[in-house]
Structures are given as structure tokens and as C-alpha cells.
Amino acid sequence: MLRTLYDWPASLIPLNSSVRFVSTVDEGRVSRRSFENDTSVPGGRVHLSMEFNYWQDTPDIEAISWLKSKLRGNIFRVPIGLTAQVARNRDLGLSDWAYRTGIPFDGDVFFDESIGFEFEPTLETISTALEGTTSIVIDETRWPGLLRYGKWIGIGFGAYHIADLDRSGSTVTVEIEPPLRRDVAAGEFVSLRPSLICQARDASSFVSMFEPADLIQPGSLVLTEVIDERFL
């Protein structure tokens, strides 16, 4: 049975974060129902690392308490942090403080919705791309110039790293990693603010004592991409 599914608390924004692709083999098709962290997946997995600042006497500190009890073994959808790894606010014509808590999650999904997410910049695919391939063609008309080497984009529930690209006007052929987890049809949305379906590798590393002055500094956390056909 699949683990309980949760949205990451919108108020719990890491001080620092980093997303990286960890390859186990160069190519391969997705393994079905293999979401456990210790299962090797053809094409590798995406890892999300986060570090947190001190928190003091705010409602958000309760979110940390809640997360400590839910983190182990459960699956979360976590927005990739607003860093240079995704489209920056200024690239989207937004103020630095706008939409800091993430993007909206809409549609027929397993998760709660409308928890402070207000904005989702998207592009669209132009042609079909098959599962296991590492190239996809995207129409950049809506947000020109935002597909860049080193950025992360979202396709379906997956997060993909732009390893290389070839731009011809508004048509961009993007080389991605990991390989596509499923077939992608023309006209599908590509998110410039992706999220990751993931599971904590070591939930105990996040645990920290509450201090008498209502201070707490959670430990660092590494979450690993979950591979399950219901999230593709």
C-alpha cells in the first residue's frame, strides 16, 4: 500500500536548498512501484537537500513540530526552493517577495490544494517524447528566455534538470536528466516552478530539540525522488 501523501508545509521555507540528479545508470526505463529509497531505479533519482534557520515563537514553529512526527516513511510534494535553480521572480516580472511560498497545485491529485500557492508559470511541449528518452521540445513563447542550462523544470509530477538546450526562435529542444518517467504528449504543461514528489532519506537528521525561548533550528534534510506510476 502506498504511504500517506502530504503537501510540504507552505510556511516552512528552507534557508538553503539544492537539487541534484544522482545517476545509477546512464539510461533506462522507469521501475514501477519502486518508491523506496533503497531501490535502484534505471536512470537514477533526484535528491533535494535543505538546511533551515532558527525559528522562534511563530505559528510556523508548530509546522516543524507536525513535520517531525510525519516525516518518517511518508511521501511529500515539496516545491523546489526559489533559488537560481528555478526561474527567479525578476525573470517573471514579479517583486522579490511575491509568491515566496511556492506555486499552485491543481487538478485531480492526491494532495490538499490552495495552501498559499497563487502562481504557476508554465510553458507547453510541442511534440511527443517517449518514456526513457532525454530530449523534449518546448514552446517558449509565453516566457521567452527562461529555459536555461542548469535550471529545473516540472513535467507532470516529475522534476527535470536542463542539461543542455538548442534554441531556434521560440522553439527549444531541451536535453534533460533524469530520463522521462513516462510518455509526454504535445501540449502538456511544463512548470518553471517545479515540485518534487519525495521521501526523507533520514528523517532523524531533521529532528532538533525545542529550546526554552521557543527557539528551534531543524537539522539538515535530504529527500529522495519517489518513483510511482501514480505520480507520472
N, C-alpha and C positions, 0 to 999 in steps of 0.2 A: 504493500500500500504506500502511496506517495505521502511524504511528510506534509505537515501543516504548512501552509503558504502564507507569508506575511509581506506587507509593504514595509520598507525601511522607514522608521520614524522621520517625518519630514523636517523636524526641528533639529535632528542630530546630524549636523554638518561637520565633517572632519576638518581638522586644522590642516592636514596634508593628506594627499591621496595619490596613488599611482596605479595605472592599469597596464598589464603586460601580458603578452602571449607566450605561453610556455609549451613548446612543441615536444611531442613524444615520438612522432614520425612525421616525415615531410608531407605525405599525402594520405588520403584515406576517407572513407565514408563514416558518417556518424554512427555510433553504437546506440541502439535503442535502450531505454530504461536503465541507463548506466550513470545515475546521477551521483553515486557515492564518490567521495574524494579519492579513495584508494583504487578506483577503477581506471585503467589506462584507456584513453579514448583516441581512436585514429584522428590525426590532425591536431591533437593537443587540446589544452584548455586555456581559458583566460583567467588570470588572477587579479584580484583587486586588493590593494594594500591601503590601510588607513591608519592615521595617527590622530589623536584628539588632544585638545587643550584642556585646561582646568575649567570646570563648570561650577557655579556657585549659586545656590538659593534661587533657582528659577524653575518654572514649570517643566522645562526641558530635562531637568535632573531626574524627574520621575520616568521619563522615557528611557534613560540609561538603566534605571532600576528594572523596568519592564524588560528591556532587551537582555539584561543579564540572565533572566530566567527563561527566555525564549530562544536564545541564540543557538544553543547546542542542538544539533540534529535537525533543525528546521530550515526551510528554504525561504530566502528573502529576495525581493526585487529591489535593487539598490541603484539609484541614479549615479552615473559616473560624475565625479566632482567637477565643479566649474573651474577647470584649470586649462592650461594650454593644450591638454589632450582632447578637448572638445571645442566647439565653436564658442568663442568668447562673446560676452554681452555686447561689447563695442562692435564686433563684426556683424551683429544682428540689429544694430541701431538701438540698443537698449542702454539704460543707465547702469552703472556698475552694481547698484543694489537691487535692480529689478529681478524678479523671479529667481531669487537665490536658493529657494528650496527645491527646485527641480522642474520637471515637465509633467504634463497630464498623462494619465494612463486611461485610455478609453476603450470601449468595445467589450466584447464578450470574453472576459478574462476571469481568473480565479481570485482576483485581488480586490480589496476595497478601492474606491475611487474618490476623487475630489478631496484630497487631504492637503490643500495648499498648493497644488500644482495648477498653473494657469496658462502655460505657453509651451507649444511644441513646434519648433521649426522643422519642416520636413522637405525633402526632395522626392523624386519618383524615379523608379527604374524604367529603362527604355525597352530592354529586350529580356527574354527569358535566360536565366542562368541555372545550371543544374547543380544538384547536391554534390558536394565533393570538389567542385571547381573553386578557383581562387580569383576569378575575374568577373566583374559585373559592370554594366553600362548604365550611367545615371544621367538624368536631365538636370542640369544645374541652373536652369532659367530662373527659378524662384529665389535662390540665394546664390548668386554668382560668386565664384572665387573661394567658397568656403570648404570645398573638398581639397584637403592639403595632405601632403606626406606627413605621417606621424599622428594624424587625427584619428579619433574613434567615431564610428557611425553605428546606428542601430538598424537592423533589418529583422522584422518580426520581433521576437523576444531575445534575439542574439545581439551581441556587441562584436564589432569587427574593426580591426586595425588597418588603416590605409598604409600598405607597404610601398606602393608606387602608384602613379597615375599618368594618363595621357589625355590631355585636354584638347578638344577641337571645337572651338566656339563654346556653346552651352552643353555639348555632349562630352562626358568624361568617362573614360574607361579606367576603372579602379581595380588595382590588384589588392586583395585583402588577405588577412590571416586572422583567425583560422579559416580553413575551407568552409564553404557554405554548408550549413547543417541540414538544409532541405532545398528542394527546387524553389526558385524565386521567379514569379511571373512578371511580365511587363506591367507597369503601372502600380507596383507595390510601393508603399511609403518607405523612405529612408530617413531615419531620425538623425538630426545633428546634435541632439542631446540624448544619447543612448542610456539605457539602463542595463544592468546585468542580473540575470537570474542566478543566484549563487548560494553557497553554503559555507559556514565558517570552518576553516581547517582546524583551528584550535581555539574553541570558544573560551577556554580558561585564560588565554592571554589577554582578553578584553577586561576581565574581572579586576576591579580595584576597590579598595576599602573606602567607605564614606568617612570623611573627616568631620570633627565636631562642628565646624563652622559651615556645614553644608557644602563642603568642597569635595570634589571628586575629579580625578583625572583618569579616565579609562585607559587601559593599555592598548598597544597597537593590535591591529586585527588584519588577518589575511583571509579573504573569501575566494572560493574557487567556483568557477562556472559550473552550473548544473546542466547536464545533458539529458533531456527527456523529451520525447516526441510531442508531448502536450504543450511545450514551450517553443516550438519551432515555427 
